[in-house]
Amino acid sequence: MLSSNLESIPPWLQLTSVAVWLSLVNLSAWGVHRFFKADPEIVRKIVHIGTGNVILLAWWLKIPVIAGITASIVASSVTLLSYRFPILPGINSVGRQSFGTFFYAVSIGILIAWFWHIQQPHYAALGILVMAWGDGLAALIGQRFGKHKYKVFGGQKSWEGSLTMAVVSYLIISLILLSVQGNIWQTWFISLGVALVATGLETFSFLGIDNLTVPLGSAALAFLLTQLMAS
């Protein structure tokens, strides 16, 4: 019954819901920056996590695939221009050269194109949310509490941040798979395996490439493992 009700939502209302959510995310980030003088990294992560959650609306409201891909292309284009012109100054405030925001937008488009086409949108949600929440919280925890550092190809990480990435990723993957395939042993096994791989991919963050490898790798591995275990 719920699925039928969602399918009856007109396209304009689906897209309006997404636009409203993204507006609220950006308004919240602006408010935190303007009134609480928060660290720029916190403001960025509010946008990072909030924007990632839009994949849930796209999944639950059955946003048309063409709309998702178009939004990804537009966001990617604007982001690329922002590296040259001050359209979105916040994306260059990380203190290092990074194309993470661009890769983030691209990954959303790829996952929507892939998993909407085969009618398995929960894998797209899984990949994006692992990046949004796992990487987002790992960065904040690592920055605030990361006392045990290590380096990967010149990039510095902390064990506290990586542990946060692993735990949060496991919880997200478990909840999504649990809602789709139920409480079976494969759910917990796949969740653990994908969470560990996602954590490994997140350590390779040169130029922000983890914003592409983590969501794509997590979604692809979860899908592959599910298919293998089902057969």
Helices and strands as residue ranges (DSSP letters): H 2-7, H 11-36, H 40-52, H 54-60, H 65-82, G 89-92, H 100-117, H 121-129, I 130-135, H 136-145, E 149-152, E 155-158, H 159-181, H 185-203, G 206-208, H 210-230
